[in-house]
Amino acid sequence: MANTMGRSFLQAVATEEAAPPLRVVQMEGLAVLKIIKHCKEFSPSLVTGQLLGLDVGSVLEVTNCFPFPTREEDDENEADGANYQLEMMRCLREVNVDNNTVGWYQSTLLGSYQTVELIETFMNYQENIRRCVCIIYDPSRSNQGILALKALKLTDSFMDLYRHNNFTGEKLREKRLSWVDIFEEIPIKVSNSALISAFMTELEPESPVLQSDLDRLKLSTSPFMERNLEFLIECMDDLSAEQNKFQYYYRNLSRQQAQQQAWLQKRRTENMARKAAGEEPLPEEDPSNPIFKPIPEPSRLDCFLITNQVANYCNQINGAAGQSFSRLYLMKALHEN
Amino acid sequence: MGSSNNNLGKFLVGFGSKPRPIFAFSRPKLPFAVSSSLLPSSPETDLVMASVNKTMLLFHPSTSNVSARIHPVVLFNICDCYVRRPDQAERVIGTLLGSVSSEGVVEIKNSYAVPHNESADQVALDIDYHHTMYVSHQKVNPKEVIVGWYSTGAGVTGGSALIHDFYSREVANPVHLTVDTGFTNGDTSIKAYISFNLSLGDRQLAAQFQEIPLDLRMIEAERVGFDILKMTIADKLPNDLEAMESTMERLRSLIDDLYKYVDGVVEGRLPSDKDIGRFIADSLASLPNISPAAFDKVFNDKIQDNYALVYLSSLARTQLAIAEKLNTAAQSSFWFCLLQGEGWLQKGRKTDPQISFLNLIQLEVYILLAVVAIESLSAFNITSLRAGLALGRHELG
């Protein structure tokens, strides 16, 4: 035991020195299927689970995972959840499953995952493990024959900023951080053991048509599109609310500045008069005056997240529309025949 | 590492005599009967094997309606456990979870491995482990209950009867799934069995395993795609349009095949088949018969809807790009210039020299374009932007 611990510590030290950037997430087919099964069974409610695997250089291997029970808002259950997690890890280790947490997975509805909670979870994980990813799966899209699996991580610069909780415009400009730079998508590779590969090759059905083909050729996409647009419009409303907050802030700021100017002007004329009268001039600054109290600038994090979301919806609409174009032209060709 | 062995041995059963098959039933190679003289469940611990074949044959039950369906994740899990089995272990065994439908179809949806130890005449199963895992799985999905157990290797072996007996105390009529990970016969053999106790009067004689039909169609795996599940390494996930392309390719080859077949039959090269003919007619009839004009209208409407959507989404994206530029790079300077006058603009331009006159013109063209349609989506910060731009132009000009 001591030996392995010693080695892993050495390894940890070694990675500390080198730490090549994470380039690929290599998922085992088993993990993919488990995630899909869990997310799908509980859809449309959202679920999460833990990813287990290994961190090998610039590749993060996800070899297994286990689901978390659906949470109820209860303090007692929180301890329960932690126990469950420990128990599961212990049990899986006993059957020689990789025992390192490398992140977590969660299901999403139409790609609406960019939330403050996600970032908070990320920061929590990041504190304990140096390298982690979040796998996002969208069960609603699998009905269209699309495998909507994504691996995300937060960019380093964003994490740095988040740690200091500093989202003022000035800071963001300084760091040249825009909404695109919050999340980083990492390409996913899927690997399988030779044994599985042999089994699947044998078991692949003879029929030339697969379920996914049938799903893909379904002509009706309007429910999907409609919901996407609905979400998009909602996001737009949120975004304009955020904008209003900023306008309000700037208006207040300018009013304050005008007041300050006026006050300064008054003080200067007063001082001029006092000088003429041969008296000591009053100081030009008065911290006790409420008009010198700085107004807090609203955080831009929400704004960024909403923007991200909007961009995501736009991409989804474009993708789905592209598919529907090809389907429609296919239909046309069929009809002409 | 070493601690795992301590847990073993809580459930120890042994049998003194070697198991031996007694006789074969109607299914030629499947049935396997094992003497189980020391079954812990039965009060009689020392039973003598009876050799009255006639009596036993009466126990051949009618179980034709029991069948099993396996979820691909189970197969993946079993193979993974087998690959990760401990040193010297010949096989892995584990618990199967799932549900039983009213028609007698056993859906095997999940599984987990259970550590065990096996020697020539005894089997030790870590019952504690089994129960903890089961409780954990129940927390996640209470609908999945124990339906049986699995083992790797070809067919039923001696120790199986004992393990099966343990599981039959967990659930009535457990299913025993065997996955031949060794490819002993050169092909995949995945089989499901149920077992019956053969007894003479009160005396238990043997357990007989009978194969039940196993549905290996894996719709879930088809949904994911065999491309990525079959390869030892798949470099990337197929994206939307690539997947679409392959589907269309497949459809085209199907239609080609159909043409070939029909031509063959018409020319007399191939024998005609009424059933196939009927299928073809049915699928042709399933195409709705609409007049070309009506079809054109529907088609064009749909296409236009899609164009509108693409247009809107691109517009929103453009808008985001502009907003981002103006928000992070220039918002403060522009707002100050709006509110504080031209002196502030000078200052703002000093801090943000990258906003050139050309950029501004370009931006305004975009915004004017965007204004027209974005109104239906939401009133963005366009008015403010326009005001800012106008002022900026005035300054620069």
Interface residues (C-beta under 8 A of the other chain):
Chain A: M1 T4 Q26 E28 G29 L30 V32 L33 K34 I36 K37 H38 E41 T63 N64 P67 F68 P69 T70 Y84 E87 M88 C91 E94 V95 N96 V97 S142 G145 I146 L147 L149 G169 E170 L172 R173 L177 S178 W179 V180 P187 I188 K189 V190 S191 N192 S193 A194 L195 I196 S197 A198 F199 M200 T201 E202 L203 E204 P205 P208 V209 L210 Q211 S212 D213 D215 R216 L217 M225 L229 L232 I233 M236 D237 L239 S240 Q243 F246 Q247 Y250 R251 S254 Q257 R300 C303 T307 V310 A311 Y313 C314 N315 I317 N318 G319 A320 A321 G322 Q323 S324 F325 S326 R327 L328 L330 M331 K332 L334 H335
Chain B: M1 G2 S4 N7 H71 P72 V73 L75 F76 N77 C79 D80 C81 Y82 V83 R84 R85 P86 V92 K109 N110 Y112 A113 P115 Y129 T132 M133 S136 K139 V140 N141 T181 F183 D187 T188 L216 R217 M218 I219 E220 A221 E222 R223 V224 G225 F226 I228 L229 K230 M231 T232 I233 A234 D235 K236 L237 P238 D240 L241 A243 M244 T247 M248 R250 L251 S253 L254 L287 P292 F295 F299 K302 I303 N306 Y307 L309 V310 L312 S313 S314 A316 R317 L320 A323 E324 N327 T328 A329 Q331 S332 W335 F336 L339 Q340 L377 S378 A379 F380 N381 S384
